[in-house]
């Protein structure tokens, strides 16, 4: 039974996760804390202030499966068939949907089928909780609701974790990652300074060459009277890259061709393009993932990124919107199509 008024629904412009968790722990609250942002949600289950489970709406089963596979390689892969086998699916209006708390129910099923022991279930829940709470304590804004009814009551309990210890672990992990990021940034800055020094030397050499060329070709100066746009084209097909470069007038566009998606991020950072043409279907790292990575970089939050693909489905276009691409160019396209799209964003 909940003995606190903490559960009232409020809209937060600012959220203080650490303070909220501390209150739940010290007041020995029982219930489920549901936290919402515009895109994601968190559910944190408690009994007398102890953590029994935590889950997060992003990639629920991918996260669970990765941890489960470390415990036992013989556990079947999670897919629609195994969901049905585990009893995790419910039929509503002729549609199959996962039942509430399907991830926790999956752990209970794995235990019941002797795939994992109760100790392994406890370890699994603790590792998942650390991952979930690490994302939660980084929140700056959102809203929450504390429900006194714990929907896990009908399921077996494997652990009652000390919430404070779990949070302390998450804080250490965050500090460690921030330290690594600072170190990486420092190394990047050093590399940038070194490259800048070399660039100054190269520019000096280039200027001397330009002065010699100008004696023979006065029209070379006219190119610098116009804006020269840099466009990064990322595609694993060299033939496609050659076509894009052919379509883009070299007097107006400087085309940077990148055919390795894994190395693309660093090459794009170096070239500082005005616009990026990004193929969706590439090996190792698809265009949606790469677009998402680029948007997280401060230099490319507002750079136009055009997805180039043969896919025309609604879901594909929705994915492009989710990763905040600027446009969608469908193959095959003409030179006019390409120039129209480019001029729309940087014309």
N, C-alpha and C positions, 0 to 999 in steps of 0.2 A: 504493500500500500504506500502510495507516495504522500509524503508529509511536507511538501514544499510547493510554493506558488511559482516555481521556476518555469513551469510548463506553459505559461501563457504565450500565445503566438505574437511575435513582434517583428516588425520590419526594421532591420538594422542597416544604417548607412555605414556603420563600422561594427566589425565583429571582433571580439576578444576571446579566441578559442582557449587560450591557456587559463584565463580567469574562469571561463565557463566550466572547463573540465575540473578545475580545482574545487569549485562550488559543488559539483556533482559528487566528487570524491569525499569531501569533508562532511557533506550532509548525508552521506550514505544513501544516495538516491537509488531507487529501483524503477526501471522503466527503459524507454528507448528515446534517445536524443536524435531527432531528425533535423538535419541542417540542409538548407537549400541555397544554391546560387542560381544564376540565370541558366547555367548549362548543366551543373552536376548536383548530386545530393549525397549526403553521408548519413549512415545509421549506426549509432553507437549504443550497444545493449549493456545494461548495468544491473547488478543485483547487490543491494546494500553498498553502493559505491565502488564495487569491484567490476572489472570489465569481463564480460562473458563472450562478446563478439563485436566486431566492427566491420562494416562493409562500405563500399564507395561505388557509385553508379557507373564509373568509367571502366570499361574492360573487365567486368566482374569475373567472368569465367576464364578469360585469358590469364588473369592474375592468379586465380585459384589453381588452374591447371599447371602453371609453371612451378608453383610451390609443391603441388601434389607429385609431379613427375620426379622431383628431387628425392622424395621419400620412397617411391616405388615405381620403377619403370614399367611394371606389368599392368598398371592401372590403365583402363581403356581411355582413348582420347575423348574429350568432351565434344559431343555433337548432338544433333537433333535426336538420333537414335538412342544415344546413351541417356539423354535427358528423359526420354519416354521410359527407358528401362529403369531409371532411378525414381520414376514417379514424380518428376519435376514439372511435367506439362499439364496444363488444364485446358479444356475446350470451352471457348466462349464465342458464340455466334459463328460457329464453324471455323474458328481460328485457334491455332495452338499457341498458348502463351505460357511463359514460365510462371510458376507459383511464387507467391511472396517468399522472401528469404530462401530462394532456391539454392544459393551458394552454401548456406549453412546446412540445408537439408541434404545437399550432395555429400558434405563431410559426414553427416550422420549415416547416410547410405553406405559410404565407403567403409565406415567402421562396422556397420551391421553385416556387410558382406566379407568382413575379415581382410580387406585390402590394407587397412591401417589399424594400428592398435590405439587404445585410448590415449596413451602417451604421445603417439605421433599426431593424433588429432589435436591434442593440447599444443604441441609444438607448431602445428600448421596454423591454428587459430592465432597464436601469439605472433608468428611471423607476418600473417596477413594484417593483424591489428597494427603492428608497427608501421607497415607500409601505408595503411589507410590513415592513421593518425598523423603521420608525417605530412601527408598532403593537407589534412584538415587544419593543423596548427599554423599553416602558412596563410590561411584565409585572412583577408582584410575586411571583407564585407559579405553580407548575406542575411538570411533570417533563419529562425529555428523554432522548433516545437518539441516539447517534452511530453511524450505519451506515457501515462502510467501503466498501460497494458503492454506487457512484454510478450510479443508474438512468438518468442522462442520457448515459452513456458511448456508447451507440449512436447518439446524435443529434448533429448538428453543433453546435459551440461558436461563439458569436458574440463573446464577450468574457470577460476575466478582470479583474474590477473590484477595485480596492484597497478591501478591507473597511473599513479604518480611515477612509478618506475618505468612504465612503458613510455610516458611522455618525455621523461628525462633522456631515455635512449633516443627518441626521435629528435630531440633538440641537439644532442651530440652529433647525430648523423647529418642534420642540416648544417651545423657549424663546420663539420668536416667537408661537406660538399662546397660550401661557400669558400672555405680555405683553398680547395682545389681549383675552383673557378677563378679566384683572385690570382693564384699562382699561374694558371693558364693564361689569364689576361696579361699578367706581367711579362710572360714569355712572348706573347703575341705582340705586345707593345715594343719589346726589345727587337723582335724580328722586323716589325714595321719601321722602326727607326733605322735599322740597318738597311732595309730595302729603300727607304727614303734617301739615305745618303748615296746609295748606288743610283737611284733615279735622278738625283741632282747631277751626278757625273754624266749619266746617259743623256740627260737633257742638254747639258753643255755641249757634248759631242754632237747631238742631233742638231742643235742650233747652228753649229759650225757648218754641218752638211747643208742645212737649209739655206744659209747665206751663199754657199757655193752654187746650189741649185737655182737660187733666185737670179743669179747672173745670167743663167741660161734659159730660165723659164719664169718670166715675171708673173704669169697667171697663178703661180703657186700661192701667192698672197691672198687671192680672192677666196680660197677655201676657208680661210680663217675669219673672213668677214661674216660667215654664216654659222649658225649653231650646228655643231656636229654631235649627234646623239649616239650614245653607246648602247647597244642591244646585246644582251647575253642570250644565246640560243642553247638550250640544254636538251640533248636528244642522244640516245645511244646509237642512232643510225647516222653514219657519216653522210650518206646520200641525202637524207632529209636536211642535215645541217648545210650541205652545199647548196641545196635548193633555196633554203631560207636566205643564205648570203647572196645568192644570185638575184633574188627578188628585191633585196634591199639596196637601194642606190648608195654606192660607196661615198658619194659626195655629201650625203646627208647622214648616213649611218655607219658607225664603226661596229662591225659585228664580231663578237667574241664567241667562238664555237667551242662547246664543252660536250664531250661524248661519254664522260664517266660520271654518273650521278653521285658516286661516293666522294669524289674529289670536287664536285661542283660547288659546294658551299664556300670553300676557301678561294676557288677561282673567281666566284662571283664577288666575294668580299674585296679581292684585289682589283677587279675591273670596275667596281662601282657603277653598274649600268643604270641608264635612265629607264629601261624597261627590260623585263625578262620573259622570254618565250620558253615555256616549260612543257616537255612531253609528259603525258600521264603514265604511259606503260613503258617502264624501264626495269631492268633486272636489279636485284638487291635493294633498291630504294625507289619506290614509285613516286610519281610527280606530286601526289597529294601530301605524302610524308615530307618531301623536300620543300614544298611550299610552306607547310606548317613550320618547319625548321627556320626557313628564311624569315617568316613573319615574327618569330621570337627574337630575331636579331634586331637590335635597335636601328641599324642602318637601313633596314628593308621593311619597316612597318608600313610605309606609305608608297614604296616603289611598285609601279604597276606590274603584276604578274599574270600573264595570259597562259591558261592551260591549253595545250595543243593535243588533240586526241581524235580517234576515230569513233569513240563512244558518244552516243547521243541520248542515252537514257536519262530519265528524271533523277534517279539515284546518283548518277555520276555528276550531274550538274549540282545536286544538293551537296555532294562531297566537296566540290569546288568552292561552294559558298561557305561551308563549314571551316575550311582552311583559309578563308578570306582571299581567294584569288580575285583578280580584277575583271577577268573576262574569260571567255570560253571559245576557242577557235576550232571548228570541227574539220577534220580531214575527210576527203581531199578539199583543198582550198585553192583559190586562184591568187595571183599576185594582187589583184584589186581587193580581194577579201582581206588579205594580210595587211596591206597598207591602210585600209579602212580601219581595221582594229588598232593598228599602231597609232595612227593619227588621232583616233578617238581619245587615247590616253596620254600621248605626249605631243600632239600636234600643236 
